[in-house]
Amino acid sequence: MTKLFTQQDLASRWQVDISTITNWRKEGIITPAKGIPAIRFTEQHILELEGVKLEKVSPLMYRKLERELETIKEENSKLKVILTNILAESSKVVSLVTEK
């Protein structure tokens, strides 16, 4: 008999919350095994999904990564301004020291 995974098993395996597994199941991203009274997932199905996961990024993950990238770009922009100000102020101090 093949191994069956619970939603908790998958949440632990993929390091996500159980609600994420529930949402993926409702959206049809993962499909429970048929003919079983409880919600269980076959090992074969999970292994197939993990193979795809390595090659493709899901639309949900893509959107998350885009948001993270945008946040990082904004932070980078702010840090560049701070560094520019620091360099400008430090050059004033250096010029004062060299004038003496």
C-alpha positions as CSV (number, residue, x, y, z in Angstrom):
1,M,0.0,0.0,0.0
2,T,1.2,3.5,-0.8
3,K,1.9,6.0,1.9
4,L,-0.7,8.6,2.5
5,F,-0.1,12.1,3.8
6,T,-2.4,14.2,6.0
7,Q,-2.7,18.0,5.6
8,Q,-0.5,18.3,8.7
9,D,2.1,16.1,7.2
10,L,2.3,18.3,4.1
11,A,2.3,21.5,6.1
12,S,5.3,20.2,8.0
13,R,7.0,18.8,4.9
14,W,6.7,22.1,2.9
15,Q,7.0,24.4,6.0
16,V,3.7,26.2,5.4
17,D,0.6,26.6,7.6
18,I,-2.2,24.1,7.5
19,S,-4.5,26.9,6.2
20,T,-2.2,27.1,3.1
21,I,-2.6,23.4,2.4
22,T,-6.4,23.8,2.8
23,N,-6.4,26.7,0.4
24,W,-4.3,24.8,-2.1
25,R,-6.7,21.9,-1.9
26,K,-9.7,24.1,-2.4
27,E,-8.0,25.8,-5.4
28,G,-7.2,22.5,-6.9
29,I,-3.4,22.9,-6.7
30,I,-3.2,19.7,-4.7
31,T,-5.7,16.9,-5.0
32,P,-6.7,14.5,-2.2
33,A,-6.9,10.7,-2.8
34,K,-10.3,9.4,-3.9
35,G,-12.2,6.7,-2.1
36,I,-10.8,7.6,1.4
37,P,-13.1,9.0,4.0
38,A,-10.5,11.4,5.4
39,I,-8.5,14.0,3.5
40,R,-5.3,12.2,2.5
41,F,-2.8,12.7,-0.3
42,T,-0.9,9.9,-2.0
43,E,2.9,9.8,-2.0
44,Q,2.9,9.6,-5.8
45,H,0.9,12.8,-6.1
46,I,3.1,14.6,-3.6
47,L,6.3,13.5,-5.3
48,E,5.0,14.6,-8.7
49,L,4.1,18.0,-7.2
50,E,7.5,18.4,-5.6
51,G,9.1,17.6,-9.0
52,V,7.1,20.3,-10.6
53,K,7.9,22.7,-7.7
54,L,11.6,22.4,-8.5
55,E,11.1,23.3,-12.1
56,K,8.3,25.9,-11.9
57,V,7.2,28.6,-9.6
58,S,3.5,28.7,-8.8
59,P,1.6,31.9,-9.6
60,L,1.1,32.5,-5.9
61,M,4.8,32.2,-5.1
62,Y,5.6,34.4,-8.1
63,R,3.4,37.2,-6.8
64,K,4.9,36.8,-3.4
65,L,8.4,37.1,-4.8
66,E,7.5,40.1,-6.9
67,R,6.2,41.9,-3.7
68,E,9.4,41.0,-1.9
69,L,11.5,42.3,-4.7
70,E,9.5,45.6,-4.8
71,T,10.0,46.0,-1.0
72,I,13.8,45.3,-1.4
73,K,14.1,47.9,-4.2
74,E,12.4,50.5,-2.1
75,E,14.7,49.8,0.9
76,N,17.7,49.9,-1.4
77,S,16.6,53.3,-2.7
78,K,16.3,54.6,0.8
79,L,19.6,53.2,1.9
80,K,21.3,54.8,-1.2
81,V,20.0,58.2,-0.1
82,I,21.2,57.6,3.5
83,L,24.7,56.6,2.2
84,T,24.9,59.6,0.0
85,N,24.1,61.9,2.9
86,I,26.7,60.1,5.1
87,L,29.3,60.5,2.4
88,A,28.5,64.1,1.9
89,E,28.8,64.9,5.6
90,S,31.9,62.8,6.1
91,S,33.6,64.6,3.2
92,K,32.9,68.0,5.0
93,V,34.6,66.6,8.1
94,V,37.6,65.3,6.2
95,S,38.0,68.6,4.4
96,L,37.9,70.5,7.7
97,V,40.6,68.3,9.2
98,T,42.8,68.6,6.2
99,E,42.5,72.4,6.2
100,K,44.1,72.7,9.7
